[in-house]
Amino acid sequence: MLIGIPRESKAGETLVAATAKTATQLKGLGYDVIVESGAGEAADQPDDAFTGAEIRVGTAEEVWAADVVVKVNAPTDEEIARLRQGATVISMMAPARSPELIERLQTQGVTGLAMDAVPRISRAQSMDVLSSMANVAGYRAVVEAAHEFGRMFTGQVTAAGKIPPARVFVVGAGVAGLAAIGAASAMGAEVYAFDVRPEVAEQVESMGARFVHVEMEQEVSTDGYAKEMSEAQVQATAAMYDEEARAADIVITTALIPGRPAPSLITAETVAGMKGGSVIVDMAAANGGNAAGTVADQKVVTDNGITILGYTDLAGRLAAQTSQLYGTNIVNLLKLVTPGKDGELTLDFDDVVQRGITVVHNGEGMWPPPAVNVSAAPSAPAPAKEAPAKPERKPMSAGAKIGLVLAGIALFWLVNATAPAPIPEHFTVLMLSIVIGYYVIGKVAHSLHTPLMSVTNAISGVVVVGALLTVAEPGHTAVRVLSAVAILLASINVFGGFAVTRRMLAMFSKGH
């Protein structure tokens, strides 16, 4: 089958549905690929890049006559009319908001696959163009905000005075919101974020931001998207939005509801109360905007000096990167629908991913698909197996301790009263070392035992030397026996310490 990559007809569009790299990957699946001349110029993909990768460059007529046409934006009426009957068109279509588009595709007798209808499940993440584009857009939103803000994000202490860090408030912690949080945090800003989905608080905090908590009932997401807030939630969050926006230097809003207009979160009163020079980047501008005063594709400056950016082409402002990501999403989709890698597109409607993106099949309407319930909340961990119960070590009773002390005193008296010299002197030193060792070494935490090895090795070395001097003394069998025992035990301690130290050092050597 032949795949055609046309030039995007939307005014100002910079993206292309395939790069030289991803087009080559499509050829590896058995497809023939043709790219319309000039389709990738705005994305740093000139015709020479395609021809250099042995991808054919042709005319618009040749591209639209292909078996499969892959676009970024939804096809227009004129473009749908150019599709041959039985062809397949793959693009973003916003099917929930575009019933007229679905009707026109049905009339033309073609198959339409909506890339922006990929279910939010783990297996489909590699095909999720909304996540790919939102990731780039979230990053670019921070770049645009920094440009308009005109001051540094990071705080500094200089000879000329202290510079406080910029305070950024991100509304919505989806892919775009998390990308914005990451970019702003990396630039040194103090970042706060809020989302109506309670399960994302941990993700926000792991990115270095502070999650703003609001006392209200919150539900775990069942489809990976935020739900429209109830009246109680709106009231609970309204005061928080007002407070955080007024305190922020930069506000980035990303709140969207699939198939519905964007919720209004930042009111005109809040905008009027923000600090002069503050910036709002409304990433929901295409759906009506989250902030009062947002105009799609426009920069608006209010009377009190607040800049509101309603750009809807944030991802397109990094065209080369976004086109590569979009093209990779297309490749991953075609890998799924080309199981034989023979260049034949085959749809399997038992697969929830393929069924979910199919809005029209050979002129038959397929939208909406069956619901696919997912959850962004972490799954409950499996119950841990109970470890076998260890025998409980009972602490020594006070009576037993007193008994041992008395026994030690009795032994000390007996040795000093009956043993010949110099055993009493040596035994006294032994008893004192036991007492001191118990109270000094025995009270040290286990994590500090290894640093003490060097000290104990030195002490053991002294013991070995002293024992060697006394082991050869004639006439004192008991002294010789005790000296031999001391040499053995101290040597074990010394060599064992060296062995453990060598093993520890080996952990930090290359190759381990």
C-alpha positions in Angstrom: 0.0 0.0 0.0 1.1 3.6 -0.7 1.2 6.1 2.2 0.9 9.8 1.2 2.2 12.7 3.4 0.5 15.9 2.2 1.4 19.5 3.0 -0.8 20.8 5.8 -3.4 23.3 4.4 -4.1 25.0 7.7 -2.8 28.6 7.7 0.5 29.0 9.6 0.9 25.3 10.2 4.5 24.3 10.7 4.2 20.6 11.4 4.4 17.6 9.0 3.1 14.1 9.6 6.3 12.3 8.8 10.0 13.2 8.9 12.7 11.5 6.8 13.5 9.2 9.7 9.9 8.1 10.4 9.1 7.8 6.7 12.0 5.4 6.5 10.5 3.4 9.3 7.2 3.2 7.5 9.1 1.8 4.5 10.5 -0.8 6.9 6.9 -2.0 7.5 6.5 -2.8 3.8 4.7 0.5 2.7 5.6 2.7 -0.1 5.8 6.4 0.9 5.4 9.6 -1.0 5.7 13.1 0.4 4.3 16.2 -1.1 7.0 18.6 -2.2 7.5 21.3 0.4 5.5 19.5 3.1 8.3 19.5 5.7 10.1 22.8 5.0 8.8 24.6 8.1 9.8 21.6 10.3 13.4 21.5 9.0 12.5 18.6 6.7 13.3 19.9 3.2 12.7 17.8 0.1 16.4 16.9 0.0 16.1 15.2 3.4 13.4 12.9 2.1 15.1 12.1 -1.2 18.4 11.5 0.7 16.5 8.9 2.7 15.2 7.4 -0.6 11.7 8.6 0.1 9.8 9.7 -3.0 8.7 13.4 -3.3 5.8 14.1 -5.5 2.8 16.3 -6.3 -0.3 16.9 -4.3 -2.3 14.8 -6.8 -0.1 11.8 -6.3 -0.2 12.1 -2.5 -4.0 12.3 -2.3 -4.4 9.4 -4.6 -2.5 7.1 -2.1 -4.1 4.2 -0.3 -3.4 5.8 3.1 -3.1 9.6 3.7 -1.5 10.7 6.9 -2.0 14.3 8.1 -1.6 16.3 11.3 -4.8 18.4 11.1 -8.3 17.1 10.2 -8.9 17.0 6.5 -11.0 19.9 5.0 -14.0 19.4 2.8 -11.8 19.9 -0.3 -9.2 17.4 0.9 -11.9 14.8 1.7 -13.2 15.1 -1.8 -9.7 14.3 -3.1 -9.6 10.9 -1.2 -10.5 7.9 -3.4 -13.2 5.6 -2.2 -11.9 2.9 0.2 -8.9 5.0 1.2 -7.8 5.6 4.8 -7.1 9.0 6.3 -5.2 9.2 9.5 -5.0 12.6 11.4 -6.2 14.4 14.5 -10.0 14.9 14.1 -11.5 15.8 17.5 -14.4 13.4 16.6 -16.4 14.3 19.8 -16.7 17.9 18.6 -16.7 17.3 14.8 -19.9 15.4 13.8 -19.9 17.2 10.4 -16.4 15.8 9.7 -17.5 12.3 10.5 -20.6 12.7 8.2 -18.4 13.9 5.3 -16.0 11.0 5.7 -19.0 8.6 5.6 -20.3 10.2 2.5 -16.9 9.8 0.8 -16.8 6.1 1.7 -13.4 6.2 3.4 -11.9 5.0 6.7 -11.0 7.6 9.2 -8.6 7.0 12.1 -8.4 9.8 14.7 -5.0 10.0 16.3 -6.4 12.2 19.1 -8.9 9.5 20.1 -6.2 7.0 21.3 -7.4 5.5 24.6 -5.4 6.6 27.7 -4.1 3.1 28.5 -0.5 2.0 29.0 -0.3 -0.1 25.9 -1.3 2.9 23.7 1.1 5.5 25.2 3.5 5.2 22.3 0.7 6.3 19.9 -0.7 9.1 22.1 -0.2 12.2 20.0 -2.0 14.4 22.5 0.6 13.5 25.1 3.4 14.1 22.7 2.2 17.5 21.6 1.1 18.5 25.1 4.6 17.7 26.4 6.2 20.0 23.9 3.5 22.7 24.4 3.9 22.7 28.2 7.6 23.3 27.8 7.1 26.0 25.2 4.5 27.7 27.5 7.2 28.3 30.1 9.5 29.6 27.4 6.9 32.1 26.1 6.1 33.1 29.7 9.7 33.7 30.5 10.1 35.9 27.4 7.1 38.1 28.3 8.0 38.2 32.0 11.3 39.9 31.3 12.9 38.8 34.6 14.9 35.8 35.8 13.1 32.8 37.1 15.9 31.8 39.5 16.5 33.6 42.8 20.0 35.1 43.4 21.9 37.0 46.0 24.2 39.5 44.4 26.3 42.5 45.4 23.5 44.7 44.0 20.9 43.0 46.1 18.7 40.0 46.5 16.6 38.7 43.5 13.6 36.6 44.6 12.7 33.6 42.5 9.7 33.8 40.2 6.5 32.2 41.5 4.7 30.0 39.0 1.2 28.6 39.4 0.2 25.7 37.1 -3.4 24.8 36.9 -3.8 21.2 35.8 -1.2 18.5 36.2 -1.7 16.4 33.0 1.1 15.9 30.5 1.2 19.6 29.6 1.0 20.7 33.2 3.8 18.4 34.3 6.0 19.5 31.4 5.5 23.1 32.4 6.2 22.3 36.1 9.4 20.5 35.0 10.6 23.4 32.8 9.8 26.1 35.4 11.5 24.1 38.2 14.6 23.6 36.1 14.8 27.3 35.4 14.8 27.9 39.2 11.2 29.1 39.8 9.2 28.4 42.9 6.4 26.3 41.4 2.9 25.6 42.8 0.3 23.4 41.1 -3.2 22.2 41.5 -5.4 19.5 39.9 -8.8 18.2 40.7 -7.5 14.7 40.4 -6.0 13.8 43.8 -3.9 11.0 42.5 -1.5 13.3 40.7 -0.3 15.1 43.9 2.6 12.7 44.2 3.6 13.3 40.6 3.6 17.1 41.1 5.7 16.9 44.2 8.2 14.5 42.5 8.7 17.2 39.9 9.8 19.7 42.6 6.6 21.6 42.8 4.2 22.1 45.8 0.7 20.7 45.4 -2.0 23.1 46.5 -4.5 21.1 48.6 -8.1 22.2 48.8 -10.6 20.7 51.2 -13.2 19.2 48.9 -14.4 15.8 47.8 -12.3 14.6 44.9 -12.7 11.5 42.7 -10.0 9.3 41.2 -10.0 9.6 37.4 -11.4 6.7 35.4 -10.2 7.7 32.0 -6.9 9.6 32.6 -8.6 12.9 32.1 -9.9 15.5 34.6 -13.7 15.5 34.9 -15.9 18.6 34.9 -16.0 20.0 38.4 -19.2 19.9 40.4 -20.7 23.1 41.8 -19.2 22.3 45.2 -15.8 21.8 43.8 -16.0 25.1 41.8 -16.9 27.0 45.0 -14.1 25.2 46.9 -11.4 26.0 44.3 -12.5 29.5 43.3 -11.0 31.1 46.4 -7.8 29.1 46.0 -7.4 30.1 42.3 -7.9 33.8 43.3 -5.3 33.6 46.1 -2.7 31.6 44.1 -3.1 33.7 41.0 -2.7 37.0 42.8 0.5 35.7 44.5 2.0 34.3 41.3 4.2 36.0 38.8 3.2 33.5 36.1 0.0 31.4 35.8 -0.1 28.6 33.3 -3.6 27.0 32.8 -4.0 23.6 31.1 -7.5 22.5 32.3 -9.5 20.8 29.6 -12.6 18.5 29.5 -12.8 16.1 26.5 -15.5 17.1 24.2 -16.5 20.2 26.3 -15.6 23.9 26.4 -12.7 24.7 28.7 -13.8 25.5 32.3 -13.5 29.2 33.3 -11.1 29.2 36.3 -9.4 32.6 36.5 -12.0 35.3 36.7 -11.8 38.9 35.5 -11.7 40.0 39.2 -8.7 37.8 39.8 -6.9 39.1 36.7 -7.5 42.7 37.9 -6.0 41.8 41.3 -2.8 40.3 39.9 0.6 42.0 40.2 1.5 44.3 37.3 3.9 42.5 34.9 2.5 39.1 35.6 1.9 36.7 32.8 -0.9 34.2 32.1 -0.4 31.5 29.5 -3.8 29.9 28.7 -3.1 26.6 27.1 -6.9 26.0 26.8 -7.4 29.0 24.5 -8.5 26.8 21.6 -11.5 25.6 23.6 -12.5 28.9 25.0 -9.8 29.4 27.6 -9.5 29.0 31.4 -8.8 32.7 32.1 -11.1 35.7 31.5 -9.8 37.9 28.7 -8.1 35.1 26.7 -8.3 35.4 23.0 -7.2 32.5 20.9 -3.9 33.0 19.0 -3.6 36.5 20.5 -1.5 38.3 23.1 -3.6 40.5 25.3 -2.3 43.1 27.7 -4.8 44.3 30.3 -5.2 47.8 31.8 -3.3 46.7 34.9 -0.3 45.3 32.9 -1.2 41.6 32.9 -0.1 39.8 29.7 -2.5 37.0 28.6 -1.1 34.6 26.0 -3.7 32.6 24.1 -1.4 30.9 21.6 -2.8 27.6 20.2 0.3 26.7 18.3 2.7 26.2 21.2 3.8 22.8 20.0 4.1 24.1 16.4 6.7 26.6 17.7 9.0 23.7 18.1 8.1 22.2 14.7 11.1 20.0 14.2 10.7 18.3 17.6 7.0 18.0 17.5 7.0 16.6 13.9 9.4 13.9 14.9 7.3 12.9 17.9 4.1 12.9 15.9 5.8 10.9 13.1 6.9 8.4 15.7 3.4 8.1 17.0 2.2 7.3 13.5 4.9 4.7 13.1 3.8 3.0 16.3 0.2 3.0 15.2 1.1 1.5 11.8 3.1 -1.2 13.5 0.0 -2.2 15.4 -2.2 -2.3 12.3 0.4 -4.0 10.1 1.0 -7.2 12.0 2.6 -8.9 9.1 4.9 -6.0 8.3 3.8 -6.6 4.7 2.6 -3.1 3.9 -1.1 -4.0 4.3 -3.2 -2.0 6.8 -5.5 -4.4 8.7 -7.8 -3.2 11.4 -8.8 -5.5 14.3 -11.8 -4.2 16.1 -11.3 -6.6 19.0 -8.4 -4.4 19.9 -9.6 -1.5 22.1 -6.9 0.8 20.7 -7.8 0.2 17.0 -11.5 0.3 17.8 -11.1 3.5 19.8 -9.5 5.5 17.0 -11.7 4.3 14.2 -14.4 7.0 13.6 -15.5 5.7 10.1 -14.8 2.4 8.4 -15.5 2.2 4.7 -18.2 4.8 5.0 -19.8 3.3 8.1 -19.9 5.5 11.2 -18.1 4.0 14.2 -18.1 6.8 16.6 -18.4 6.8 19.6 -16.5 3.7 20.5 -17.2 1.5 23.6 -16.0 3.1 26.8 -12.6 2.0 28.1 -12.2 2.6 31.8 -8.8 3.3 33.1 -7.5 4.8 36.3 -4.5 7.1 36.9 -4.4 6.1 40.5 -1.7 3.6 41.5 -3.0 0.1 41.7 -3.2 -1.4 45.2 -0.1 -3.4 46.0 -0.5 -7.1 46.3 -0.7 -8.3 49.9 2.7 -9.1 51.1 3.4 -12.7 52.2 3.7 -13.0 55.9 7.3 -13.6 56.9 7.8 -16.5 59.3 7.6 -15.2 62.8 11.0 -14.8 64.3 11.4 -16.0 67.9 11.0 -13.0 70.1 14.2 -12.1 72.1 13.2 -11.4 75.6 15.3 -8.8 77.4 17.4 -10.0 80.2 15.7 -9.6 83.5 17.1 -7.3 86.2 17.8 -10.3 88.4 19.8 -12.1 85.7 21.9 -9.0 85.2 22.6 -8.7 88.9 23.5 -12.4 89.0 26.0 -12.0 86.2 27.6 -9.0 87.8 28.0 -10.8 91.1 29.4 -13.8 89.3 31.9 -11.6 87.6 32.9 -10.0 90.9 33.3 -13.4 92.5 35.5 -14.7 89.6 37.6 -11.5 89.8 38.1 -12.0 93.5 38.9 -15.7 93.1 41.5 -15.2 90.4 43.2 -12.3 92.3 43.2 -14.3 95.5 44.6 -17.6 94.2 46.4 -17.2 90.9 50.2 -16.6 90.9 51.6 -13.4 89.5 51.4 -11.9 86.9 48.0 -13.5 86.2 46.0 -11.2 88.5 47.4 -8.1 86.8 46.6 -9.5 83.3 43.2 -10.7 84.4 42.4 -7.2 85.9 43.2 -5.6 82.5 41.0 -8.2 80.8 38.0 -7.5 83.0 38.4 -3.8 82.6 38.6 -4.2 78.8 35.4 -6.2 78.8 33.5 -3.5 80.8 34.9 -0.7 78.7 34.2 -2.5 75.5 30.6 -3.2 76.5 29.8 0.4 77.3 31.8 2.0 74.4 31.5 -0.4 71.5 28.2 -2.0 72.5 26.4 1.4 72.5 27.5 2.3 69.0 24.9 2.1 66.2 25.3 -0.8 63.7 25.8 1.6 60.8 29.0 2.9 62.5 30.6 -0.5 63.2 32.6 -0.5 59.9 34.3 2.8 60.5 35.4 1.4 63.9 37.2 -1.5 62.3 40.4 0.5 61.9 40.4 1.2 65.7 39.6 -2.4 66.6 42.3 -3.6 64.2 44.9 -1.4 65.9 43.9 -2.6 69.4 44.0 -6.2 68.2 47.4 -5.6 66.8 48.6 -4.4 70.2 47.1 -7.5 71.7 49.0 -9.7 69.3 52.3 -8.0 70.0 51.8 -8.3 73.8 50.7 -11.9 73.6 53.8 -12.8 71.5 56.0 -11.3 74.2 54.4 -13.4 76.9 53.7 -16.7 75.1 57.3 -17.7 75.3 57.7 -17.0 79.0 58.9 -20.2 80.7 57.3 -21.6 83.8 53.8 -20.1 83.4 51.7 -22.6 81.5 48.5 -20.7 82.2 50.0 -17.5 80.8 51.2 -19.2 77.7 47.8 -20.8 77.1 46.0 -17.4 77.5 48.6 -15.7 75.3 48.1 -18.3 72.5 44.3 -17.8 72.8 44.7 -14.1 72.6 47.0 -14.4 69.5 44.3 -16.5 67.8 41.3 -14.3 68.6 43.1 -11.1 67.9 44.5 -12.4 64.5 41.0 -13.5 63.5 39.7 -10.0 64.2 42.6 -8.3 62.3 42.4 -10.5 59.2 38.6 -10.5 59.2 38.6 -6.7 59.4 41.0 -6.5 56.4 38.8 -8.9 54.4 35.6 -6.9 55.0 37.4 -3.6 54.2 38.7 -5.1 50.9 35.3 -6.3 50.0 33.8 -2.9 50.6 36.5 -1.1 48.5 35.9 -3.5 45.7 32.2 -2.3 45.5 33.5 1.1 44.4 36.0 -0.3 41.8 35.2 -0.4 38.1 33.8 -3.6 36.8 31.7 -4.3 40.0 
